[in-house]
Amino acid sequence: MKCVVTGGDGFIGSHVVDALKEAGHSVLVVDINGEDVCQVDICDTKKLIDVFNDYAPEVVFHIAGVANARKALEDPVMAINTNVAGTASVLEAARHTGSPRVILASTCWVCGAMKPGVVDEIEPFLPSGAGHTYTTSKLASELLCHDFQQLYGLPFTILRYGIPYGPRMWQGLVLRAFLDRAFAGKPLTIFGDGSASRRFVSVEDLARAHVLSLQDVAINQTYNLEGMRAVSVKELAELISRLFEGVEIEYRVEPTRAGEFQSSRRLITNSKAYIELGWEPAIDLEDGVRRTIEWYKANLETLQVDLPK
């Protein structure tokens, strides 16, 4: 199958590209960065249409966008323009070129706009929203997929990621931040008391879900892709400390973390992905963290690390 992956040079996108190729699919990477990619801004609809016409993809994986919630908080206009207008641009290009389906990278953060309790894929969004511009940009992107399907007949699949980690992860994600400090011999920094929990999911497990989402059963469907279990930030830090023979842990207050998704009052279920796609997370946290440490060690000379003071 011929696939386009927007953002295919990034953390998650590059793993999706690898998984698709390993499964025997042809892939064109569309990104604004990287070597051996088709360099196009996703907001440039005309150029996207030209690229899609030339390549004739059978499916478009739309992964490009602003993924750093703190950057979205600092520059909300940029985040909305990139994530919402960029999604509309990709959908419009796919519509005009007859691409059979767009598979959207969304996030479990959208569940912050849902009532507490067990959360599945049909739980409605609350009009009060989720309190963050990043979340709103993903809510809007999901709704755009539904609009383009209803108005123009463009099929979609929405994949709501849990909190990803793994090789190639960018600075700002909590595990990467811990590793940056641990390898520099500095204390691990926890913002708050460390009780906030996440169901971290390996990027390799996420990539596998993208390949499975090519099945016909996934057309016009949404899937939650969470990790195995809830893990507190404190527990993650203690795991890193143990693997690094006792690196210290410190606690701080950080105002730029305002509005970030809190999962403590919600249980996001993966049952639909398991039943329909045959997907469930397979890599446990300690194994995944060890793999990420090995990647970090192998790339020490090329990694750019900017440690906050």
Phi, psi and omega per residue, in radians:
M1 nan 2.435 3.128
K2 -1.536 2.121 -3.053
C3 -2.154 2.479 2.904
V4 -1.846 2.398 3.054
V5 -2.157 1.872 3.031
T6 -1.336 2.460 -3.067
G7 1.248 0.410 -3.066
G8 -1.273 -0.080 3.073
D9 -1.684 -0.040 -3.085
G10 -1.550 -2.996 -3.061
F11 -1.014 -1.131 -3.112
I12 -1.282 -0.758 -3.085
G13 -0.993 -0.693 -3.118
S14 -1.163 -0.595 3.087
H15 -1.252 -0.622 3.068
V16 -1.105 -0.759 3.098
V17 -1.016 -0.818 3.133
D18 -1.036 -0.784 -3.098
A19 -1.158 -0.695 3.123
L20 -1.131 -0.779 3.133
K21 -1.115 -0.712 3.132
E22 -1.098 -0.530 3.124
A23 -1.461 0.011 3.056
G24 1.669 0.194 -3.125
H25 -1.590 2.689 3.038
S26 -1.580 2.454 -3.022
V27 -2.347 2.333 2.951
L28 -1.969 2.142 3.130
V29 -1.596 2.186 3.050
V30 -1.945 2.090 -3.089
D31 -2.745 2.815 3.063
I32 -1.573 -0.135 3.138
N33 -2.234 2.884 2.980
G34 1.785 2.829 3.087
E35 -1.682 2.661 3.110
D36 0.995 0.672 3.071
V37 -2.200 2.831 3.022
C38 -1.506 1.836 -3.017
Q39 -1.440 1.787 -3.141
V40 -2.462 2.386 3.005
D41 -1.329 2.254 -3.074
I42 -1.126 -0.325 3.108
C43 -1.433 -0.120 3.104
D44 -1.578 1.495 -3.022
T45 -1.070 -0.714 -3.115
K46 -1.045 -0.790 3.132
K47 -1.178 -0.657 3.089
L48 -1.068 -0.734 3.114
I49 -1.055 -0.742 3.120
D50 -1.078 -0.764 -3.132
V51 -1.120 -0.802 -3.118
F52 -1.149 -0.662 3.098
N53 -1.108 -0.738 -3.107
D54 -1.206 -0.703 -3.041
Y55 -1.556 -0.491 -3.116
A56 0.940 1.062 -3.126
P57 -1.196 2.625 3.028
E58 -1.573 -0.333 3.068
V59 -2.688 2.522 3.101
V60 -2.029 2.078 3.018
F61 -1.607 1.972 -3.102
H62 -1.730 1.737 -3.081
I63 -1.982 -0.355 -3.106
A64 -1.075 2.590 3.079
G65 2.666 3.119 3.068
V66 -1.434 1.963 -3.116
A67 -1.798 -0.244 -3.112
N68 -1.491 1.893 -3.070
A69 -1.092 -0.559 -3.137
R70 -1.228 -0.605 3.046
K71 -1.158 -0.629 3.094
A72 -1.150 -0.591 3.111
L73 -1.240 -0.675 -3.128
E74 -1.276 -0.610 -3.096
D75 -2.378 1.340 -3.063
P76 -1.120 -0.569 -3.138
V77 -1.141 -0.762 3.097
M78 -1.059 -0.762 -3.104
A79 -1.127 -0.758 3.131
I80 -1.154 -0.746 3.126
N81 -1.057 -0.773 -3.088
T82 -1.267 -0.860 -3.014
N83 -1.374 -0.685 -3.090
V84 -1.551 -0.964 3.116
A85 -1.115 -0.628 3.108
G86 -1.115 -0.703 3.090
T87 -1.143 -0.755 3.097
A88 -1.047 -0.679 3.137
S89 -1.124 -0.778 3.120
V90 -1.117 -0.767 3.120
L91 -1.099 -0.712 -3.141
E92 -1.155 -0.733 3.108
A93 -1.112 -0.724 3.110
A94 -1.115 -0.713 3.126
R95 -1.080 -0.781 -3.059
H96 -1.291 -0.303 -3.094
T97 -1.944 0.105 3.064
G98 1.273 0.409 3.082
S99 -1.136 2.268 -3.028
P100 -1.133 -0.527 -3.077
R101 -2.782 2.561 2.989
V102 -1.988 2.238 3.098
I103 -1.872 2.004 -2.994
L104 -1.671 2.337 2.983
A105 -1.457 1.936 3.045
S106 -2.002 -2.767 -2.993
T107 -2.637 2.662 3.046
C108 -1.140 -0.255 3.108
W109 -1.019 -0.494 -3.131
V110 -1.091 -0.383 3.132
C111 -1.195 -0.247 3.029
G112 -1.170 -0.263 3.074
A113 -1.684 0.308 3.126
M114 -2.058 2.818 3.139
K115 -1.207 2.716 3.119
P116 -1.094 2.792 3.115
G117 2.073 -2.798 3.095
V118 -1.305 2.213 -3.045
V119 -2.002 2.129 3.020
D120 -2.015 -3.000 -3.000
E121 -1.336 -0.201 -3.136
I122 -1.828 0.067 3.090
E123 -1.130 2.225 -3.082
P124 -1.290 2.717 3.053
F125 -1.379 2.477 3.089
L126 -1.460 2.515 3.139
P127 -1.108 -0.353 3.102
S128 -1.249 -0.230 3.119
G129 1.285 -2.862 -3.070
A130 -2.066 0.044 2.996
G131 1.375 0.412 3.116
H132 -2.665 2.422 -3.123
T133 -1.147 -0.573 3.086
Y134 -1.087 -0.823 3.134
T135 -1.057 -0.778 3.135
T136 -1.060 -0.671 3.136
S137 -1.122 -0.586 3.123
K138 -1.370 -0.642 3.030
L139 -1.002 -0.842 -3.124
A140 -1.099 -0.680 3.141
S141 -1.120 -0.719 3.083
E142 -1.078 -0.781 -3.121
L143 -1.122 -0.612 3.094
L144 -1.087 -0.669 3.092
C145 -1.042 -0.767 3.108
H146 -1.123 -0.719 3.130
D147 -1.067 -0.838 -3.111
F148 -1.145 -0.526 3.085
Q149 -1.237 -0.794 -3.087
Q150 -1.256 -0.662 -3.071
L151 -1.491 -0.615 -3.007
Y152 -2.152 -0.061 3.127
G153 1.329 0.379 -3.135
L154 -1.501 1.997 -3.138
P155 -1.185 2.690 -3.138
F156 -2.490 2.889 2.862
T157 -2.463 2.367 3.130
I158 -1.968 2.223 3.103
L159 -1.991 1.996 3.140
R160 -1.641 1.837 -3.086
Y161 -1.262 2.490 2.817
G162 -1.289 -2.932 -3.134
I163 -1.386 1.943 -2.997
P164 -1.447 2.683 3.025
Y165 -2.650 2.833 3.074
G166 2.470 -3.097 3.125
P167 -0.930 2.474 3.129
R168 1.360 0.128 -3.105
M169 -1.140 2.583 -3.057
W170 -1.565 2.814 3.093
Q171 -1.102 2.454 -3.129
G172 2.007 -0.599 3.033
L173 -1.231 2.509 -2.906
V174 -1.065 -0.753 -3.140
L175 -1.128 -0.738 3.118
R176 -1.076 -0.710 3.117
A177 -1.083 -0.717 3.095
F178 -1.110 -0.753 -3.120
L179 -1.168 -0.697 3.102
D180 -0.979 -0.767 -3.101
R181 -1.307 -0.702 -3.127
A182 -1.105 -0.772 -3.137
F183 -1.205 -0.405 3.088
A184 -1.535 0.005 3.131
G185 1.296 0.420 -3.129
K186 -1.891 2.762 3.120
P187 -1.100 2.581 3.031
L188 -1.299 2.347 -3.093
T189 -1.805 2.157 3.043
I190 -1.892 2.233 3.093
F191 -1.617 2.047 -3.018
G192 1.676 -2.726 -3.096
D193 -1.683 0.002 3.092
G194 1.478 0.049 -3.095
S195 -1.430 -0.309 3.124
A196 -1.011 2.328 -3.066
S197 -2.014 2.683 3.103
R198 -2.455 2.606 2.978
R199 -1.715 1.430 -3.081
F200 -1.055 2.418 -3.122
V201 -2.212 2.315 3.138
S202 -1.103 2.420 3.129
V203 -1.094 -0.483 3.100
E204 -1.219 -0.644 3.035
D205 -1.143 -0.711 3.103
L206 -1.085 -0.765 -3.126
A207 -1.059 -0.694 3.119
R208 -1.090 -0.626 3.115
A209 -1.112 -0.585 3.123
H210 -1.129 -0.710 3.105
V211 -1.132 -0.748 3.130
L212 -1.145 -0.475 -3.115
S213 -1.266 -0.116 3.065
L214 -1.272 -0.195 3.125
Q215 -1.135 2.608 -3.127
D216 -1.064 -0.510 -3.112
V217 -1.081 -0.385 -3.087
A218 -1.500 -0.067 -3.115
I219 -1.120 2.237 3.136
N220 1.064 0.593 -3.136
Q221 -2.160 2.793 3.092
T222 -2.102 2.464 -3.111
Y223 -2.350 2.338 2.968
N224 -1.457 2.372 -3.125
L225 -2.257 1.329 -3.106
E226 -1.680 2.891 3.102
G227 -1.331 -3.107 -3.017
M228 -1.144 -0.749 -3.027
R229 -2.699 2.860 3.100
A230 -1.274 2.303 3.126
V231 -2.241 2.200 3.120
S232 -1.320 2.718 3.087
V233 -1.067 -0.628 3.093
K234 -1.085 -0.772 3.128
E235 -1.090 -0.714 3.108
L236 -1.099 -0.778 3.126
A237 -1.081 -0.707 3.130
E238 -1.149 -0.599 3.066
L239 -1.120 -0.799 3.121
I240 -1.100 -0.750 3.138
S241 -1.025 -0.742 3.137
R242 -1.139 -0.758 -3.124
L243 -1.191 -0.394 3.108
F244 -1.842 0.429 3.025
E245 1.007 0.808 2.941
G246 1.609 0.481 3.053
V247 -1.019 2.489 -3.050
E248 -1.252 2.788 3.104
I249 -2.179 2.304 3.090
E250 -2.181 2.771 -3.071
Y251 -2.086 2.430 3.134
R252 -2.463 2.847 2.984
V253 -1.779 2.358 -3.086
E254 -2.369 1.897 -3.095
P255 -1.148 -0.392 -3.130
T256 -1.277 -0.069 3.098
R257 -1.576 0.101 -3.106
A258 -1.027 2.401 3.041
G259 1.405 0.030 -3.116
E260 -1.206 2.639 -3.023
F261 -1.089 2.297 3.055
Q262 -2.011 2.155 -3.032
S263 -1.710 0.056 -2.965
S264 -1.110 -0.443 -3.094
R265 -1.828 0.189 -3.114
R266 -2.369 2.437 3.023
L267 -1.989 1.874 -3.088
I268 -1.555 2.042 -3.018
T269 -1.621 2.439 3.076
N270 -1.687 0.151 -2.939
S271 -1.045 -0.609 -3.134
K272 -1.138 -0.758 3.112
A273 -1.099 -0.641 3.126
Y274 -1.183 -0.802 -3.068
I275 -1.243 -0.790 -3.009
E276 -1.560 -0.639 -3.075
L277 -1.796 -0.308 -3.027
G278 1.313 0.501 -3.103
W279 -1.886 2.412 2.920
E280 -2.686 2.656 3.132
P281 -1.109 2.394 -3.061
A282 -2.032 -0.276 -3.060
I283 -1.811 2.036 -3.134
D284 -1.317 2.850 -2.958
L285 -1.057 -0.840 -3.071
E286 -1.122 -0.712 3.097
D287 -1.091 -0.773 -3.141
G288 -1.127 -0.684 3.115
V289 -1.156 -0.711 3.105
R290 -1.079 -0.712 3.099
R291 -1.083 -0.706 -3.124
T292 -1.173 -0.667 3.088
I293 -1.102 -0.724 3.111
E294 -1.093 -0.716 3.063
W295 -1.063 -0.777 -3.110
Y296 -1.065 -0.808 3.132
K297 -1.039 -0.720 -3.089
A298 -1.230 -0.286 -3.066
N299 -2.120 0.364 -3.088
L300 -0.958 -0.670 -3.041
E301 -1.291 -0.408 -3.066
T302 -1.857 -0.231 -3.128
L303 -1.231 2.370 3.038
Q304 -1.649 2.096 -3.086
V305 -2.124 2.133 3.099
D306 -2.109 1.657 -3.062
L307 -1.402 2.230 3.035
P308 -1.187 2.628 -3.132
K309 -1.361 nan nan
